[in-house]
Amino acid sequence: MIAILACLSAALAIGAGAFGAHGVTDPKAAEWLRTGGLYQLIHAVAAIAVTGVARGAAALMLAGAAIFALTLYAMALGGPKWLGAVTPVGGTLMIAGWLWAAWSFGQR
C-alpha cells in the first residue's frame, strides 16, 4: 500500500510542478507549487526506497510530504494564508521519517 500511495504522490507532485510552471502567473503561487512538488516527489521516491527496511519511516515521510505540499498547493490556489503555519508540521514529519530511516538502517 505504501508503494501505491508513493506512486500516486509522485504523480500529483509532477502535476503540481507542471501547473506551477505553465498554469499560474503569480510568481509566489508558482514558487509554492514548485517547492511542494519537489519535496513531495523526493519523498515519494524515498518512501519507495526505504519501505523494505523502515516501513513506518516511509509512511511518516509520505504523511509529512502530503501535509507540507498540500498546504502549499492550497495557498497557491487561493486558500487561506494561515495554512503556511501548518506547512512546517509536514516538514517536521519528513525530518522524523528520515531520522527513523537512519536508525532503521543502523540496526541492520
C-alpha positions in Angstrom: 0.0 0.0 0.0 2.9 2.4 0.8 4.3 1.9 -2.7 0.9 2.7 -4.3 0.5 5.8 -2.2 4.0 6.9 -3.1 3.4 6.5 -6.8 0.2 8.5 -6.6 2.0 11.1 -4.6 4.7 11.3 -7.3 2.1 11.7 -10.0 0.4 14.6 -8.0 3.8 16.2 -7.4 4.6 16.2 -11.2 1.2 17.6 -11.9 1.6 20.4 -9.3 5.1 21.3 -10.7 3.8 21.4 -14.2 0.9 23.6 -13.2 3.3 25.9 -11.4 5.5 26.1 -14.5 2.7 26.6 -17.0 -0.6 27.3 -15.4 -0.2 30.2 -13.0 1.0 33.7 -13.5 1.5 34.7 -9.8 5.3 34.2 -9.1 4.5 33.3 -5.4 2.0 30.7 -6.4 4.4 29.2 -8.9 7.1 29.0 -6.2 4.8 27.3 -3.8 3.7 24.7 -6.4 7.4 24.1 -7.4 8.5 23.7 -3.8 5.6 21.5 -2.8 6.1 19.4 -5.9 9.8 19.0 -5.4 9.5 17.9 -1.7 6.6 15.6 -2.5 8.4 13.9 -5.4 11.6 13.4 -3.4 9.7 11.9 -0.5 7.6 9.6 -2.7 10.8 8.2 -4.2 12.4 8.0 -0.7 9.4 6.2 0.7 9.6 3.5 -2.0 13.4 3.2 -1.3 13.1 2.7 2.4 9.8 0.8 2.7 11.5 -2.6 2.8 13.7 -1.6 5.8 11.7 1.1 7.5 8.0 0.9 6.6 7.0 3.2 9.4 9.6 5.8 8.3 8.3 5.6 4.7 4.7 6.2 6.0 5.9 9.2 8.0 7.7 10.6 5.0 4.6 10.3 2.9 2.4 11.9 5.5 4.8 14.7 6.1 5.2 15.4 2.4 1.4 15.4 2.0 0.9 17.9 4.7 3.8 20.0 3.5 2.9 20.0 -0.2 -0.9 20.2 0.1 -0.8 23.3 2.3 1.5 25.0 -0.3 -0.8 23.8 -3.1 -3.9 25.1 -1.3 -2.3 28.6 -0.8 -1.2 28.7 -4.4 -4.7 28.1 -5.4 -6.1 30.8 -3.3 -6.5 29.1 0.1 -6.0 30.9 3.3 -2.5 32.0 4.1 -2.7 30.7 7.7 -2.1 27.3 6.1 1.5 28.4 5.9 1.6 27.9 9.7 0.7 24.2 9.2 3.3 23.6 6.5 6.2 23.1 9.0 4.3 20.3 10.6 4.8 18.4 7.4 8.5 19.3 7.3 8.9 18.1 10.8 7.3 14.7 9.9 9.6 14.4 6.9 12.6 15.0 9.1 11.4 12.5 11.6 10.9 10.0 8.8 14.5 10.4 7.7 15.8 10.0 11.3 13.7 6.9 11.7 15.0 5.5 8.4 18.6 6.3 9.5 18.0 4.5 12.8 16.4 1.5 11.0 19.3 1.2 8.6 21.7 1.5 11.5 20.0 -1.5 13.1 20.8 -3.8 10.2 
